[in-house]
Every structure is written in structure tokens, then in C-alpha cells.
Amino acid sequence: MISPNGEIVSVGDTHIDAIIKNPSKFGLSASEIEKTYEKYNEPMGIEGKAREEIIINVVKRGWIRVRRYRNDGYSVNIG
């Protein structure tokens, strides 16, 4: 991911894992993340509706999400 100030942040396995592990870096709190997962009755970290809402929230805050697909290029999400 790329921060609003241009810092490149390696996410490791998944974007949502990076956000959960360091919510303040992305302008969130652990409590906000937990409440979002509870809202959708999903286990923490699962790639469902809560994940989608959290990532959209982060992108709206100025983050750029870059994803590389094996042998199929990239996708980029911007606000």
C-alpha cells in the first residue's frame, strides 16, 4: 500500500492483515476494526464484507491499494 504521504508499506500476506496488525498506521483503532467485524458477524481477519468496508475506509483516507496478481498484472484502488 502507499500512504497518503507517499510511503510504501509492504503488507505481507494480505492488506487486511497489515491493517489489523497496525491499525493506527492506517488511521484506525483496533476497536473500530473489531466493531466492523462484529457488525457483519465475521471472524477477525476473514476476507468478507467487514474487510471490504475497512479497506474502502482506508482508501477514502488517501491510501492507495496496489495488488499484484500472479501472471495477470496489477490492480490499483484509489479514493
PDB file with SEQRES, HELIX, SHEET and CRYST1 records, atoms N, CA, C and O in Angstrom:
SEQRES   1 A   79  MET ILE SER PRO ASN GLY GLU ILE VAL SER VAL GLY ASP          
SEQRES   2 A   79  THR HIS ILE ASP ALA ILE ILE LYS ASN PRO SER LYS PHE          
SEQRES   3 A   79  GLY LEU SER ALA SER GLU ILE GLU LYS THR TYR GLU LYS          
SEQRES   4 A   79  TYR ASN GLU PRO MET GLY ILE GLU GLY LYS ALA ARG GLU          
SEQRES   5 A   79  GLU ILE ILE ILE ASN VAL VAL LYS ARG GLY TRP ILE ARG          
SEQRES   6 A   79  VAL ARG ARG TYR ARG ASN ASP GLY TYR SER VAL ASN ILE          
SEQRES   7 A   79  GLY                                                          
HELIX    1 AA1 HIS A   15  LYS A   21  1                                   7    
HELIX    2 AA2 PRO A   23  PHE A   26  5                                   4    
HELIX    3 AA3 ALA A   30  LYS A   39  1                                  10    
HELIX    4 AA4 LYS A   49  LYS A   60  1                                  12    
SHEET    1 AA1 2 ARG A  65  TYR A  69  0                                        
SHEET    2 AA1 2 GLY A  73  ASN A  77 -1                                        
CRYST1    1.000    1.000    1.000  90.00  90.00  90.00 P 1           1          
ATOM      1  N   MET A   1       0.851  -1.174   0.000  1.00  0.00           N  
ATOM      2  CA  MET A   1       0.000   0.000   0.000  1.00  0.00           C  
ATOM      3  C   MET A   1       0.895   1.234   0.000  1.00  0.00           C  
ATOM      4  O   MET A   1       2.060   1.186   0.394  1.00  0.00           O  
ATOM      5  N   ILE A   2       0.323   2.314  -0.445  1.00  0.00           N  
ATOM      6  CA  ILE A   2       1.041   3.586  -0.464  1.00  0.00           C  
ATOM      7  C   ILE A   2       0.262   4.565   0.408  1.00  0.00           C  
ATOM      8  O   ILE A   2      -0.931   4.792   0.206  1.00  0.00           O  
ATOM      9  N   SER A   3       0.960   5.133   1.373  1.00  0.00           N  
ATOM     10  CA  SER A   3       0.314   6.044   2.319  1.00  0.00           C  
ATOM     11  C   SER A   3      -0.031   7.364   1.638  1.00  0.00           C  
ATOM     12  O   SER A   3       0.467   7.650   0.549  1.00  0.00           O  
ATOM     13  N   PRO A   4      -0.879   8.165   2.272  1.00  0.00           N  
ATOM     14  CA  PRO A   4      -1.212   9.473   1.707  1.00  0.00           C  
ATOM     15  C   PRO A   4       0.005  10.378   1.499  1.00  0.00           C  
ATOM     16  O   PRO A   4      -0.036  11.280   0.663  1.00  0.00           O  
ATOM     17  N   ASN A   5       1.095  10.146   2.254  1.00  0.00           N  
ATOM     18  CA  ASN A   5       2.293  10.972   2.074  1.00  0.00           C  
ATOM     19  C   ASN A   5       3.341  10.299   1.195  1.00  0.00           C  
ATOM     20  O   ASN A   5       4.475  10.771   1.112  1.00  0.00           O  
ATOM     21  N   GLY A   6       2.968   9.188   0.530  1.00  0.00           N  
ATOM     22  CA  GLY A   6       3.861   8.554  -0.432  1.00  0.00           C  
ATOM     23  C   GLY A   6       4.734   7.435   0.088  1.00  0.00           C  
ATOM     24  O   GLY A   6       5.541   6.890  -0.665  1.00  0.00           O  
ATOM     25  N   GLU A   7       4.598   7.071   1.364  1.00  0.00           N  
ATOM     26  CA  GLU A   7       5.389   5.981   1.933  1.00  0.00           C  
ATOM     27  C   GLU A   7       4.864   4.645   1.418  1.00  0.00           C  
ATOM     28  O   GLU A   7       3.658   4.400   1.449  1.00  0.00           O  
ATOM     29  N   ILE A   8       5.748   3.790   0.950  1.00  0.00           N  
ATOM     30  CA  ILE A   8       5.359   2.459   0.500  1.00  0.00           C  
ATOM     31  C   ILE A   8       5.391   1.528   1.703  1.00  0.00           C  
ATOM     32  O   ILE A   8       6.406   1.412   2.389  1.00  0.00           O  
ATOM     33  N   VAL A   9       4.267   0.869   1.947  1.00  0.00           N  
ATOM     34  CA  VAL A   9       4.125  -0.021   3.092  1.00  0.00           C  
ATOM     35  C   VAL A   9       3.893  -1.434   2.571  1.00  0.00           C  
ATOM     36  O   VAL A   9       2.886  -1.706   1.918  1.00  0.00           O  
ATOM     37  N   SER A  10       4.824  -2.322   2.862  1.00  0.00           N  
ATOM     38  CA  SER A  10       4.681  -3.719   2.479  1.00  0.00           C  
ATOM     39  C   SER A  10       3.614  -4.352   3.366  1.00  0.00           C  
ATOM     40  O   SER A  10       3.630  -4.171   4.583  1.00  0.00           O  
ATOM     41  N   VAL A  11       2.696  -5.087   2.764  1.00  0.00           N  
ATOM     42  CA  VAL A  11       1.593  -5.647   3.541  1.00  0.00           C  
ATOM     43  C   VAL A  11       1.782  -7.109   3.902  1.00  0.00           C  
ATOM     44  O   VAL A  11       0.992  -7.642   4.681  1.00  0.00           O  
ATOM     45  N   GLY A  12       2.767  -7.761   3.383  1.00  0.00           N  
ATOM     46  CA  GLY A  12       2.955  -9.176   3.698  1.00  0.00           C  
ATOM     47  C   GLY A  12       1.923 -10.022   2.991  1.00  0.00           C  
ATOM     48  O   GLY A  12       1.782  -9.952   1.771  1.00  0.00           O  
ATOM     49  N   ASP A  13       1.196 -10.828   3.762  1.00  0.00           N  
ATOM     50  CA  ASP A  13       0.227 -11.754   3.159  1.00  0.00           C  
ATOM     51  C   ASP A  13      -0.993 -11.057   2.570  1.00  0.00           C  
ATOM     52  O   ASP A  13      -1.279 -11.202   1.381  1.00  0.00           O  
ATOM     53  N   THR A  14      -1.713 -10.303   3.394  1.00  0.00           N  
ATOM     54  CA  THR A  14      -2.922  -9.641   2.889  1.00  0.00           C  
ATOM     55  C   THR A  14      -2.994  -8.206   3.404  1.00  0.00           C  
ATOM     56  O   THR A  14      -2.389  -7.860   4.419  1.00  0.00           O  
ATOM     57  N   HIS A  15      -3.743  -7.389   2.683  1.00  0.00           N  
ATOM     58  CA  HIS A  15      -3.921  -5.997   3.080  1.00  0.00           C  
ATOM     59  C   HIS A  15      -4.629  -5.907   4.433  1.00  0.00           C  
ATOM     60  O   HIS A  15      -4.238  -5.109   5.284  1.00  0.00           O  
ATOM     61  N   ILE A  16      -5.666  -6.720   4.635  1.00  0.00           N  
ATOM     62  CA  ILE A  16      -6.407  -6.636   5.884  1.00  0.00           C  
ATOM     63  C   ILE A  16      -5.549  -7.066   7.064  1.00  0.00           C  
ATOM     64  O   ILE A  16      -5.683  -6.502   8.151  1.00  0.00           O  
ATOM     65  N   ASP A  17      -4.678  -8.039   6.885  1.00  0.00           N  
ATOM     66  CA  ASP A  17      -3.780  -8.433   7.977  1.00  0.00           C  
ATOM     67  C   ASP A  17      -2.876  -7.273   8.382  1.00  0.00           C  
ATOM     68  O   ASP A  17      -2.656  -7.038   9.570  1.00  0.00           O  
ATOM     69  N   ALA A  18      -2.358  -6.555   7.403  1.00  0.00           N  
ATOM     70  CA  ALA A  18      -1.492  -5.411   7.705  1.00  0.00           C  
ATOM     71  C   ALA A  18      -2.250  -4.345   8.486  1.00  0.00           C  
ATOM     72  O   ALA A  18      -1.710  -3.751   9.419  1.00  0.00           O  
ATOM     73  N   ILE A  19      -3.495  -4.106   8.108  1.00  0.00           N  
ATOM     74  CA  ILE A  19      -4.309  -3.096   8.790  1.00  0.00           C  
ATOM     75  C   ILE A  19      -4.634  -3.546  10.211  1.00  0.00           C  
ATOM     76  O   ILE A  19      -4.566  -2.746  11.145  1.00  0.00           O  
ATOM     77  N   ILE A  20      -4.986  -4.814  10.379  1.00  0.00           N  
ATOM     78  CA  ILE A  20      -5.312  -5.335  11.713  1.00  0.00           C  
ATOM     79  C   ILE A  20      -4.093  -5.283  12.634  1.00  0.00           C  
ATOM     80  O   ILE A  20      -4.224  -4.958  13.814  1.00  0.00           O  
ATOM     81  N   LYS A  21      -2.922  -5.597  12.111  1.00  0.00           N  
ATOM     82  CA  LYS A  21      -1.700  -5.621  12.926  1.00  0.00           C  
ATOM     83  C   LYS A  21      -1.234  -4.228  13.341  1.00  0.00           C  
ATOM     84  O   LYS A  21      -0.584  -4.076  14.375  1.00  0.00           O  
ATOM     85  N   ASN A  22      -1.559  -3.214  12.548  1.00  0.00           N  
ATOM     86  CA  ASN A  22      -1.097  -1.863  12.850  1.00  0.00           C  
ATOM     87  C   ASN A  22      -2.179  -0.844  12.476  1.00  0.00           C  
ATOM     88  O   ASN A  22      -1.971  -0.030  11.577  1.00  0.00           O  
ATOM     89  N   PRO A  23      -3.327  -0.878  13.153  1.00  0.00           N  
ATOM     90  CA  PRO A  23      -4.441  -0.016  12.765  1.00  0.00           C  
ATOM     91  C   PRO A  23      -4.133   1.476  12.805  1.00  0.00           C  
ATOM     92  O   PRO A  23      -4.610   2.225  11.952  1.00  0.00           O  
ATOM     93  N   SER A  24      -3.351   1.916  13.776  1.00  0.00           N  
ATOM     94  CA  SER A  24      -3.075   3.354  13.888  1.00  0.00           C  
ATOM     95  C   SER A  24      -2.307   3.885  12.677  1.00  0.00           C  
ATOM     96  O   SER A  24      -2.471   5.044  12.296  1.00  0.00           O  
ATOM     97  N   LYS A  25      -1.484   3.055  12.083  1.00  0.00           N  
ATOM     98  CA  LYS A  25      -0.741   3.466  10.892  1.00  0.00           C  
ATOM     99  C   LYS A  25      -1.708   3.852   9.764  1.00  0.00           C  
ATOM    100  O   LYS A  25      -1.406   4.708   8.933  1.00  0.00           O  
ATOM    101  N   PHE A  26      -2.880   3.198   9.758  1.00  0.00           N  
ATOM    102  CA  PHE A  26      -3.868   3.422   8.708  1.00  0.00           C  
ATOM    103  C   PHE A  26      -4.998   4.353   9.155  1.00  0.00           C  
ATOM    104  O   PHE A  26      -6.013   4.486   8.471  1.00  0.00           O  
ATOM    105  N   GLY A  27      -4.806   4.994  10.310  1.00  0.00           N  
ATOM    106  CA  GLY A  27      -5.786   5.953  10.799  1.00  0.00           C  
ATOM    107  C   GLY A  27      -6.993   5.318  11.460  1.00  0.00           C  
ATOM    108  O   GLY A  27      -8.042   5.953  11.564  1.00  0.00           O  
ATOM    109  N   LEU A  28      -6.869   4.081  11.908  1.00  0.00           N  
ATOM    110  CA  LEU A  28      -7.961   3.376  12.560  1.00  0.00           C  
ATOM    111  C   LEU A  28      -7.563   2.975  13.976  1.00  0.00           C  
ATOM    112  O   LEU A  28      -6.404   3.109  14.369  1.00  0.00           O  
ATOM    113  N   SER A  29      -8.531   2.484  14.730  1.00  0.00           N  
ATOM    114  CA  SER A  29      -8.233   1.901  16.040  1.00  0.00           C  
ATOM    115  C   SER A  29      -8.605   0.427  15.990  1.00  0.00           C  
ATOM    116  O   SER A  29      -9.404   0.007  15.153  1.00  0.00           O  
ATOM    117  N   ALA A  30      -8.029  -0.342  16.880  1.00  0.00           N  
ATOM    118  CA  ALA A  30      -8.365  -1.763  16.979  1.00  0.00           C  
ATOM    119  C   ALA A  30      -9.856  -1.923  17.260  1.00  0.00           C  
ATOM    120  O   ALA A  30     -10.497  -2.839  16.745  1.00  0.00           O  
ATOM    121  N   SER A  31     -10.393  -1.041  18.067  1.00  0.00           N  
ATOM    122  CA  SER A  31     -11.812  -1.083  18.411  1.00  0.00           C  
ATOM    123  C   SER A  31     -12.696  -0.887  17.174  1.00  0.00           C  
ATOM    124  O   SER A  31     -13.696  -1.586  17.010  1.00  0.00           O  
ATOM    125  N   GLU A  32     -12.334   0.051  16.317  1.00  0.00           N  
ATOM    126  CA  GLU A  32     -13.101   0.270  15.084  1.00  0.00           C  
ATOM    127  C   GLU A  32     -13.122  -0.989  14.211  1.00  0.00           C  
ATOM    128  O   GLU A  32     -14.155  -1.366  13.657  1.00  0.00           O  
ATOM    129  N   ILE A  33     -11.975  -1.611  14.109  1.00  0.00           N  
ATOM    130  CA  ILE A  33     -11.867  -2.821  13.296  1.00  0.00           C  
ATOM    131  C   ILE A  33     -12.718  -3.938  13.893  1.00  0.00           C  
ATOM    132  O   ILE A  33     -13.457  -4.614  13.177  1.00  0.00           O  
ATOM    133  N   GLU A  34     -12.612  -4.126  15.203  1.00  0.00           N  
ATOM    134  CA  GLU A  34     -13.408  -5.158  15.887  1.00  0.00           C  
ATOM    135  C   GLU A  34     -14.898  -4.909  15.695  1.00  0.00           C  
ATOM    136  O   GLU A  34     -15.650  -5.845  15.421  1.00  0.00           O  
ATOM    137  N   LYS A  35     -15.330  -3.671  15.835  1.00  0.00           N  
ATOM    138  CA  LYS A  35     -16.747  -3.337  15.686  1.00  0.00           C  
ATOM    139  C   LYS A  35     -17.236  -3.608  14.267  1.00  0.00           C  
ATOM    140  O   LYS A  35     -18.370  -4.042  14.068  1.00  0.00           O  
ATOM    141  N   THR A  36     -16.386  -3.354  13.295  1.00  0.00           N  
ATOM    142  CA  THR A  36     -16.770  -3.612  11.905  1.00  0.00           C  
ATOM    143  C   THR A  36     -16.954  -5.107  11.674  1.00  0.00           C  
ATOM    144  O   THR A  36     -17.916  -5.522  11.028  1.00  0.00           O  
ATOM    145  N   TYR A  37     -16.039  -5.914  12.194  1.00  0.00           N  
ATOM    146  CA  TYR A  37     -16.184  -7.366  12.051  1.00  0.00           C  
ATOM    147  C   TYR A  37     -17.417  -7.864  12.814  1.00  0.00           C  
ATOM    148  O   TYR A  37     -18.120  -8.753  12.334  1.00  0.00           O  
ATOM    149  N   GLU A  38     -17.684  -7.302  13.990  1.00  0.00           N  
ATOM    150  CA  GLU A  38     -18.870  -7.692  14.755  1.00  0.00           C  
ATOM    151  C   GLU A  38     -20.146  -7.325  14.006  1.00  0.00           C  
ATOM    152  O   GLU A  38     -21.116  -8.083  14.013  1.00  0.00           O  
ATOM    153  N   LYS A  39     -20.141  -6.168  13.366  1.00  0.00           N  
ATOM    154  CA  LYS A  39     -21.299  -5.693  12.600  1.00  0.00           C  
ATOM    155  C   LYS A  39     -21.728  -6.722  11.549  1.00  0.00           C  
ATOM    156  O   LYS A  39     -22.920  -6.914  11.313  1.00  0.00           O  
ATOM    157  N   TYR A  40     -20.755  -7.376  10.924  1.00  0.00           N  
ATOM    158  CA  TYR A  40     -21.045  -8.366   9.892  1.00  0.00           C  
ATOM    159  C   TYR A  40     -21.010  -9.802  10.437  1.00  0.00           C  
ATOM    160  O   TYR A  40     -21.148 -10.762   9.679  1.00  0.00           O  
ATOM    161  N   ASN A  41     -20.825  -9.938  11.750  1.00  0.00           N  
ATOM    162  CA  ASN A  41     -20.761 -11.249  12.390  1.00  0.00           C  
ATOM    163  C   ASN A  41     -19.732 -12.156  11.705  1.00  0.00           C  
ATOM    164  O   ASN A  41     -19.997 -13.325  11.425  1.00  0.00           O  
ATOM    165  N   GLU A  42     -18.561 -11.589  11.447  1.00  0.00           N  
ATOM    166  CA  GLU A  42     -17.483 -12.317  10.784  1.00  0.00           C  
ATOM    167  C   GLU A  42     -16.285 -12.449  11.720  1.00  0.00           C  
ATOM    168  O   GLU A  42     -16.032 -11.556  12.529  1.00  0.00           O  
ATOM    169  N   PRO A  43     -15.547 -13.551  11.619  1.00  0.00           N  
ATOM    170  CA  PRO A  43     -14.320 -13.691  12.409  1.00  0.00           C  
ATOM    171  C   PRO A  43     -13.276 -12.656  11.975  1.00  0.00           C  
ATOM    172  O   PRO A  43     -13.170 -12.326  10.794  1.00  0.00           O  
ATOM    173  N   MET A  44     -12.525 -12.160  12.924  1.00  0.00           N  
ATOM    174  CA  MET A  44     -11.480 -11.169  12.650  1.00  0.00           C  
ATOM    175  C   MET A  44     -10.513 -11.693  11.592  1.00  0.00           C  
ATOM    176  O   MET A  44      -9.978 -12.795  11.713  1.00  0.00           O  
ATOM    177  N   GLY A  45     -10.300 -10.890  10.559  1.00  0.00           N  
ATOM    178  CA  GLY A  45      -9.318 -11.207   9.533  1.00  0.00           C  
ATOM    179  C   GLY A  45      -9.868 -11.900   8.310  1.00  0.00           C  
ATOM    180  O   GLY A  45      -9.186 -11.985   7.288  1.00  0.00           O  
ATOM    181  N   ILE A  46     -11.093 -12.399   8.393  1.00  0.00           N  
ATOM    182  CA  ILE A  46     -11.671 -13.081   7.229  1.00  0.00           C  
ATOM    183  C   ILE A  46     -11.882 -12.072   6.095  1.00  0.00           C  
ATOM    184  O   ILE A  46     -12.125 -10.890   6.340  1.00  0.00           O  
ATOM    185  N   GLU A  47     -11.789 -12.542   4.884  1.00  0.00           N  
ATOM    186  CA  GLU A  47     -11.926 -11.641   3.739  1.00  0.00           C  
ATOM    187  C   GLU A  47     -13.374 -11.620   3.260  1.00  0.00           C  
ATOM    188  O   GLU A  47     -13.726 -12.214   2.241  1.00  0.00           O  
ATOM    189  N   GLY A  48     -14.197 -10.918   4.030  1.00  0.00           N  
ATOM    190  CA  GLY A  48     -15.621 -10.798   3.722  1.00  0.00           C  
ATOM    191  C   GLY A  48     -16.039  -9.336   3.647  1.00  0.00           C  
ATOM    192  O   GLY A  48     -15.274  -8.477   3.207  1.00  0.00           O  
ATOM    193  N   LYS A  49     -17.263  -9.070   4.083  1.00  0.00           N  
ATOM    194  CA  LYS A  49     -17.827  -7.722   3.985  1.00  0.00           C  
ATOM    195  C   LYS A  49     -17.131  -6.724   4.912  1.00  0.00           C  
ATOM    196  O   LYS A  49     -16.952  -5.562   4.548  1.00  0.00           O  
ATOM    197  N   ALA A  50     -16.736  -7.171   6.110  1.00  0.00           N  
ATOM    198  CA  ALA A  50     -16.033  -6.270   7.030  1.00  0.00           C  
ATOM    199  C   ALA A  50     -14.712  -5.824   6.415  1.00  0.00           C  
ATOM    200  O   ALA A  50     -14.369  -4.642   6.451  1.00  0.00           O  
ATOM    201  N   ARG A  51     -13.979  -6.770   5.855  1.00  0.00           N  
ATOM    202  CA  ARG A  51     -12.703  -6.457   5.198  1.00  0.00           C  
ATOM    203  C   ARG A  51     -12.914  -5.414   4.106  1.00  0.00           C  
ATOM    204  O   ARG A  51     -12.160  -4.447   3.999  1.00  0.00           O  
ATOM    205  N   GLU A  52     -13.941  -5.625   3.304  1.00  0.00           N  
ATOM    206  CA  GLU A  52     -14.226  -4.688   2.218  1.00  0.00           C  
ATOM    207  C   GLU A  52     -14.488  -3.290   2.756  1.00  0.00           C  
ATOM    208  O   GLU A  52     -13.950  -2.313   2.236  1.00  0.00           O  
ATOM    209  N   GLU A  53     -15.312  -3.187   3.799  1.00  0.00           N  
ATOM    210  CA  GLU A  53     -15.620  -1.880   4.384  1.00  0.00           C  
ATOM    211  C   GLU A  53     -14.365  -1.212   4.949  1.00  0.00           C  
ATOM    212  O   GLU A  53     -14.158  -0.013   4.760  1.00  0.00           O  
ATOM    213  N   ILE A  54     -13.538  -1.982   5.636  1.00  0.00           N  
ATOM    214  CA  ILE A  54     -12.316  -1.430   6.234  1.00  0.00           C  
ATOM    215  C   ILE A  54     -11.358  -0.932   5.157  1.00  0.00           C  
ATOM    216  O   ILE A  54     -10.808   0.162   5.279  1.00  0.00           O  
ATOM    217  N   ILE A  55     -11.155  -1.709   4.122  1.00  0.00           N  
ATOM    218  CA  ILE A  55     -10.227  -1.300   3.059  1.00  0.00           C  
ATOM    219  C   ILE A  55     -10.767  -0.080   2.314  1.00  0.00           C  
ATOM    220  O   ILE A  55     -10.003   0.826   1.981  1.00  0.00           O  
ATOM    221  N   ILE A  56     -12.057  -0.046   2.052  1.00  0.00           N  
ATOM    222  CA  ILE A  56     -12.648   1.136   1.410  1.00  0.00           C  
ATOM    223  C   ILE A  56     -12.442   2.363   2.291  1.00  0.00           C  
ATOM    224  O   ILE A  56     -12.120   3.437   1.784  1.00  0.00           O  
ATOM    225  N   ASN A  57     -12.619   2.222   3.593  1.00  0.00           N  
ATOM    226  CA  ASN A  57     -12.411   3.317   4.542  1.00  0.00           C  
ATOM    227  C   ASN A  57     -10.974   3.834   4.471  1.00  0.00           C  
ATOM    228  O   ASN A  57     -10.745   5.043   4.442  1.00  0.00           O  
ATOM    229  N   VAL A  58     -10.011   2.917   4.442  1.00  0.00           N  
ATOM    230  CA  VAL A  58      -8.595   3.296   4.380  1.00  0.00           C  
ATOM    231  C   VAL A  58      -8.286   4.004   3.059  1.00  0.00           C  
ATOM    232  O   VAL A  58      -7.565   5.001   3.042  1.00  0.00           O  
ATOM    233  N   VAL A  59      -8.828   3.493   1.962  1.00  0.00           N  
ATOM    234  CA  VAL A  59      -8.595   4.119   0.648  1.00  0.00           C  
ATOM    235  C   VAL A  59      -9.213   5.519   0.618  1.00  0.00           C  
ATOM    236  O   VAL A  59      -8.619   6.440   0.058  1.00  0.00           O  
ATOM    237  N   LYS A  60     -10.386   5.690   1.207  1.00  0.00           N  
ATOM    238  CA  LYS A  60     -11.014   7.013   1.267  1.00  0.00           C  
ATOM    239  C   LYS A  60     -10.187   8.004   2.071  1.00  0.00           C  
ATOM    240  O   LYS A  60     -10.313   9.214   1.887  1.00  0.00           O  
ATOM    241  N   ARG A  61      -9.337   7.493   2.968  1.00  0.00           N  
ATOM    242  CA  ARG A  61      -8.459   8.347   3.780  1.00  0.00           C  
ATOM    243  C   ARG A  61      -7.166   8.699   3.043  1.00  0.00           C  
ATOM    244  O   ARG A  61      -6.276   9.324   3.620  1.00  0.00           O  
ATOM    245  N   GLY A  62      -7.059   8.305   1.784  1.00  0.00           N  
ATOM    246  CA  GLY A  62      -5.906   8.709   0.979  1.00  0.00           C  
ATOM    247  C   GLY A  62      -4.904   7.617   0.682  1.00  0.00           C  
ATOM    248  O   GLY A  62      -3.926   7.859  -0.025  1.00  0.00           O  
ATOM    249  N   TRP A  63      -5.120   6.415   1.205  1.00  0.00           N  
ATOM    250  CA  TRP A  63      -4.207   5.310   0.923  1.00  0.00           C  
ATOM    251  C   TRP A  63      -4.468   4.770  -0.477  1.00  0.00           C  
ATOM    252  O   TRP A  63      -5.588   4.847  -0.982  1.00  0.00           O  
ATOM    253  N   ILE A  64      -3.448   4.235  -1.086  1.00  0.00           N  
ATOM    254  CA  ILE A  64      -3.565   3.590  -2.388  1.00  0.00           C  
ATOM    255  C   ILE A  64      -3.272   2.108  -2.182  1.00  0.00           C  
ATOM    256  O   ILE A  64      -2.240   1.736  -1.624  1.00  0.00           O  
ATOM    257  N   ARG A  65      -4.185   1.283  -2.636  1.00  0.00           N  
ATOM    258  CA  ARG A  65      -4.019  -0.172  -2.501  1.00  0.00           C  
ATOM    259  C   ARG A  65      -3.544  -0.723  -3.837  1.00  0.00           C  
ATOM    260  O   ARG A  65      -4.195  -0.540  -4.866  1.00  0.00           O  
ATOM    261  N   VAL A  66      -2.418  -1.391  -3.808  1.00  0.00           N  
ATOM    262  CA  VAL A  66      -1.862  -1.998  -5.015  1.00  0.00           C  
ATOM    263  C   VAL A  66      -1.800  -3.501  -4.787  1.00  0.00           C  
ATOM    264  O   VAL A  66      -1.263  -3.969  -3.783  1.00  0.00           O  
ATOM    265  N   ARG A  67      -2.352  -4.243  -5.724  1.00  0.00           N  
ATOM    266  CA  ARG A  67      -2.341  -5.701  -5.593  1.00  0.00           C  
ATOM    267  C   ARG A  67      -1.782  -6.310  -6.871  1.00  0.00           C  
ATOM    268  O   ARG A  67      -2.177  -5.943  -7.977  1.00  0.00           O  
ATOM    269  N   ARG A  68      -0.861  -7.243  -6.697  1.00  0.00           N  
ATOM    270  CA  ARG A  68      -0.261  -7.942  -7.829  1.00  0.00           C  
ATOM    271  C   ARG A  68      -0.899  -9.317  -7.938  1.00  0.00           C  
ATOM    272  O   ARG A  68      -0.923 -10.088  -6.980  1.00  0.00           O  
ATOM    273  N   TYR A  69      -1.411  -9.604  -9.113  1.00  0.00           N  
ATOM    274  CA  TYR A  69      -1.962 -10.922  -9.397  1.00  0.00           C  
ATOM    275  C   TYR A  69      -0.905 -11.738 -10.124  1.00  0.00           C  
ATOM    276  O   TYR A  69      -0.282 -11.256 -11.069  1.00  0.00           O  
ATOM    277  N   ARG A  70      -0.706 -12.953  -9.690  1.00  0.00           N  
ATOM    278  CA  ARG A  70       0.285 -13.804 -10.343  1.00  0.00           C  
ATOM    279  C   ARG A  70      -0.047 -13.940 -11.825  1.00  0.00           C  
ATOM    280  O   ARG A  70      -1.163 -14.307 -12.191  1.00  0.00           O  
ATOM    281  N   ASN A  71       0.916 -13.646 -12.655  1.00  0.00           N  
ATOM    282  CA  ASN A  71       0.800 -13.803 -14.109  1.00  0.00           C  
ATOM    283  C   ASN A  71      -0.367 -13.045 -14.729  1.00  0.00           C  
ATOM    284  O   ASN A  71      -0.767 -13.349 -15.853  1.00  0.00           O  
ATOM    285  N   ASP A  72      -0.923 -12.060 -14.014  1.00  0.00           N  
ATOM    286  CA  ASP A  72      -2.088 -11.370 -14.568  1.00  0.00           C  
ATOM    287  C   ASP A  72      -2.089  -9.867 -14.301  1.00  0.00           C  
ATOM    288  O   ASP A  72      -3.134  -9.233 -14.450  1.00  0.00           O  
ATOM    289  N   GLY A  73      -0.975  -9.283 -13.918  1.00  0.00           N  
ATOM    290  CA  GLY A  73      -0.893  -7.853 -13.749  1.00  0.00           C  
ATOM    291  C   GLY A  73      -1.226  -7.363 -12.346  1.00  0.00           C  
ATOM    292  O   GLY A  73      -1.061  -8.075 -11.356  1.00  0.00           O  
ATOM    293  N   TYR A  74      -1.697  -6.130 -12.298  1.00  0.00           N  
ATOM    294  CA  TYR A  74      -1.936  -5.435 -11.028  1.00  0.00           C  
ATOM    295  C   TYR A  74      -3.330  -4.829 -11.017  1.00  0.00           C  
ATOM    296  O   TYR A  74      -3.939  -4.595 -12.061  1.00  0.00           O  
ATOM    297  N   SER A  75      -3.816  -4.583  -9.812  1.00  0.00           N  
ATOM    298  CA  SER A  75      -4.995  -3.724  -9.640  1.00  0.00           C  
ATOM    299  C   SER A  75      -4.596  -2.631  -8.664  1.00  0.00           C  
ATOM    300  O   SER A  75      -3.798  -2.851  -7.753  1.00  0.00           O  
ATOM    301  N   VAL A  76      -5.162  -1.456  -8.867  1.00  0.00           N  
ATOM    302  CA  VAL A  76      -4.853  -0.303  -8.023  1.00  0.00           C  
ATOM    303  C   VAL A  76      -6.171   0.322  -7.600  1.00  0.00           C  
ATOM    304  O   VAL A  76      -7.028   0.611  -8.435  1.00  0.00           O  
ATOM    305  N   ASN A  77      -6.329   0.532  -6.287  1.00  0.00           N  
ATOM    306  CA  ASN A  77      -7.523   1.186  -5.761  1.00  0.00           C  
ATOM    307  C   ASN A  77      -7.126   2.530  -5.175  1.00  0.00           C  
ATOM    308  O   ASN A  77      -6.239   2.624  -4.327  1.00  0.00           O  
ATOM    309  N   ILE A  78      -7.804   3.566  -5.647  1.00  0.00           N  
ATOM    310  CA  ILE A  78      -7.561   4.916  -5.138  1.00  0.00           C  
ATOM    311  C   ILE A  78      -8.877   5.558  -4.780  1.00  0.00           C  
ATOM    312  O   ILE A  78      -9.925   5.173  -5.298  1.00  0.00           O  
ATOM    313  N   GLY A  79      -8.830   6.541  -3.891  1.00  0.00           N  
ATOM    314  CA  GLY A  79     -10.040   7.232  -3.483  1.00  0.00           C  
ATOM    315  C   GLY A  79     -10.496   8.239  -4.510  1.00  0.00           C  
ATOM    316  O   GLY A  79     -11.510   8.908  -4.311  1.00  0.00           O  
TER     317      GLY A  79                                                      
END                                                                             
